[in-house]
Amino acid sequence: MKRLFLLIVVVAIAVAALGYYMGWFAVTKTQVDGKPTVTVTVDKDKIHQDEQKAKEKAADLKDKAKEKIHDSR
């Protein structure tokens, strides 16, 4: 059970780090009335654009694999 929990935590951290690196999330820290405030912003448009790029890349790789299989026959 501990291993499953650890795996879930590691995957969540990896997704958060990838999302931050790819620009899907932005974290800002400000002071409001002397109290620190942390805001997390999610850029849904950027996520959607990257999703479309990934789908196009996967389709290209699929086509190349089909061509290689067809050429090897």
PyRosetta script that sets phi, psi and omega in degrees:
from pyrosetta import init, pose_from_sequence

init()
pose = pose_from_sequence("MKRLFLLIVVVAIAVAALGYYMGWFAVTKTQVDGKPTVTVTVDKDKIHQDEQKAKEKAADLKDKAKEKIHDSR")
pose.set_psi(1, -37.7)
pose.set_omega(1, 178.7)
pose.set_phi(2, -64.1)
pose.set_psi(2, -38.1)
pose.set_omega(2, -179.5)
pose.set_phi(3, -66.1)
pose.set_psi(3, -39.1)
pose.set_omega(3, 178.2)
pose.set_phi(4, -64.3)
pose.set_psi(4, -44.5)
pose.set_omega(4, 177.8)
pose.set_phi(5, -61.7)
pose.set_psi(5, -44.0)
pose.set_omega(5, 178.8)
pose.set_phi(6, -62.7)
pose.set_psi(6, -41.3)
pose.set_omega(6, 178.0)
pose.set_phi(7, -61.6)
pose.set_psi(7, -43.6)
pose.set_omega(7, 179.6)
pose.set_phi(8, -63.5)
pose.set_psi(8, -41.6)
pose.set_omega(8, 179.1)
pose.set_phi(9, -64.5)
pose.set_psi(9, -45.0)
pose.set_omega(9, -179.7)
pose.set_phi(10, -62.8)
pose.set_psi(10, -42.9)
pose.set_omega(10, 178.8)
pose.set_phi(11, -64.5)
pose.set_psi(11, -41.7)
pose.set_omega(11, 178.9)
pose.set_phi(12, -62.9)
pose.set_psi(12, -42.1)
pose.set_omega(12, 178.2)
pose.set_phi(13, -65.7)
pose.set_psi(13, -41.0)
pose.set_omega(13, 179.5)
pose.set_phi(14, -63.7)
pose.set_psi(14, -42.4)
pose.set_omega(14, 178.6)
pose.set_phi(15, -64.8)
pose.set_psi(15, -42.3)
pose.set_omega(15, 178.9)
pose.set_phi(16, -64.1)
pose.set_psi(16, -42.8)
pose.set_omega(16, 179.5)
pose.set_phi(17, -65.7)
pose.set_psi(17, -43.5)
pose.set_omega(17, 177.8)
pose.set_phi(18, -63.2)
pose.set_psi(18, -44.0)
pose.set_omega(18, 179.2)
pose.set_phi(19, -62.3)
pose.set_psi(19, -40.2)
pose.set_omega(19, 177.8)
pose.set_phi(20, -66.5)
pose.set_psi(20, -43.6)
pose.set_omega(20, 179.9)
pose.set_phi(21, -63.6)
pose.set_psi(21, -40.5)
pose.set_omega(21, -177.8)
pose.set_phi(22, -79.6)
pose.set_psi(22, -7.0)
pose.set_omega(22, 178.8)
pose.set_phi(23, 86.3)
pose.set_psi(23, 17.2)
pose.set_omega(23, 179.2)
pose.set_phi(24, -77.1)
pose.set_psi(24, -30.1)
pose.set_omega(24, -179.1)
pose.set_phi(25, -123.8)
pose.set_psi(25, 147.2)
pose.set_omega(25, 172.8)
pose.set_phi(26, -131.7)
pose.set_psi(26, 136.7)
pose.set_omega(26, 179.9)
pose.set_phi(27, -118.0)
pose.set_psi(27, 124.7)
pose.set_omega(27, 178.4)
pose.set_phi(28, -124.9)
pose.set_psi(28, 144.8)
pose.set_omega(28, 179.5)
pose.set_phi(29, -121.1)
pose.set_psi(29, 127.9)
pose.set_omega(29, 178.8)
pose.set_phi(30, -132.9)
pose.set_psi(30, 167.2)
pose.set_omega(30, 176.2)
pose.set_phi(31, -110.1)
pose.set_psi(31, 121.7)
pose.set_omega(31, 176.3)
pose.set_phi(32, -121.2)
pose.set_psi(32, 116.4)
pose.set_omega(32, -178.4)
pose.set_phi(33, 54.2)
pose.set_psi(33, 37.5)
pose.set_omega(33, 179.0)
pose.set_phi(34, 78.8)
pose.set_psi(34, 2.8)
pose.set_omega(34, 179.7)
pose.set_phi(35, -109.4)
pose.set_psi(35, 132.1)
pose.set_omega(35, 179.0)
pose.set_phi(36, -71.2)
pose.set_psi(36, 137.7)
pose.set_omega(36, 178.3)
pose.set_phi(37, -126.6)
pose.set_psi(37, 130.1)
pose.set_omega(37, 177.8)
pose.set_phi(38, -110.5)
pose.set_psi(38, 128.9)
pose.set_omega(38, -179.4)
pose.set_phi(39, -120.4)
pose.set_psi(39, 131.3)
pose.set_omega(39, 175.6)
pose.set_phi(40, -109.6)
pose.set_psi(40, 124.2)
pose.set_omega(40, -179.5)
pose.set_phi(41, -112.3)
pose.set_psi(41, 132.7)
pose.set_omega(41, 179.1)
pose.set_phi(42, -107.1)
pose.set_psi(42, 125.1)
pose.set_omega(42, 179.5)
pose.set_phi(43, -95.9)
pose.set_psi(43, 89.9)
pose.set_omega(43, -176.3)
pose.set_phi(44, -64.3)
pose.set_psi(44, -34.3)
pose.set_omega(44, 178.9)
pose.set_phi(45, -63.9)
pose.set_psi(45, -42.6)
pose.set_omega(45, 178.9)
pose.set_phi(46, -64.3)
pose.set_psi(46, -41.1)
pose.set_omega(46, 177.9)
pose.set_phi(47, -61.4)
pose.set_psi(47, -44.5)
pose.set_omega(47, -179.5)
pose.set_phi(48, -64.5)
pose.set_psi(48, -41.7)
pose.set_omega(48, 178.3)
pose.set_phi(49, -61.3)
pose.set_psi(49, -45.7)
pose.set_omega(49, -180.0)
pose.set_phi(50, -66.0)
pose.set_psi(50, -34.2)
pose.set_omega(50, 176.8)
pose.set_phi(51, -63.4)
pose.set_psi(51, -44.2)
pose.set_omega(51, 179.7)
pose.set_phi(52, -64.5)
pose.set_psi(52, -41.3)
pose.set_omega(52, 177.6)
pose.set_phi(53, -61.1)
pose.set_psi(53, -41.9)
pose.set_omega(53, -179.9)
pose.set_phi(54, -65.1)
pose.set_psi(54, -39.7)
pose.set_omega(54, 178.5)
pose.set_phi(55, -65.0)
pose.set_psi(55, -41.9)
pose.set_omega(55, 178.6)
pose.set_phi(56, -63.7)
pose.set_psi(56, -43.2)
pose.set_omega(56, 179.3)
pose.set_phi(57, -63.4)
pose.set_psi(57, -41.5)
pose.set_omega(57, 178.9)
pose.set_phi(58, -64.3)
pose.set_psi(58, -39.6)
pose.set_omega(58, 178.2)
pose.set_phi(59, -65.2)
pose.set_psi(59, -40.5)
pose.set_omega(59, 177.6)
pose.set_phi(60, -62.9)
pose.set_psi(60, -44.5)
pose.set_omega(60, 178.8)
pose.set_phi(61, -63.5)
pose.set_psi(61, -37.5)
pose.set_omega(61, 177.9)
pose.set_phi(62, -63.5)
pose.set_psi(62, -44.2)
pose.set_omega(62, 179.2)
pose.set_phi(63, -63.7)
pose.set_psi(63, -41.8)
pose.set_omega(63, 178.7)
pose.set_phi(64, -63.7)
pose.set_psi(64, -40.2)
pose.set_omega(64, 178.9)
pose.set_phi(65, -64.8)
pose.set_psi(65, -41.0)
pose.set_omega(65, 177.9)
pose.set_phi(66, -63.2)
pose.set_psi(66, -40.0)
pose.set_omega(66, 178.6)
pose.set_phi(67, -63.6)
pose.set_psi(67, -42.5)
pose.set_omega(67, 179.1)
pose.set_phi(68, -63.2)
pose.set_psi(68, -41.5)
pose.set_omega(68, 179.2)
pose.set_phi(69, -65.6)
pose.set_psi(69, -41.9)
pose.set_omega(69, -179.3)
pose.set_phi(70, -67.2)
pose.set_psi(70, -39.1)
pose.set_omega(70, -179.2)
pose.set_phi(71, -71.1)
pose.set_psi(71, -28.7)
pose.set_omega(71, -178.1)
pose.set_phi(72, -79.1)
pose.set_psi(72, -9.8)
pose.set_omega(72, -179.6)
pose.set_phi(73, -82.7)
pose.dump_pdb("model.pdb")
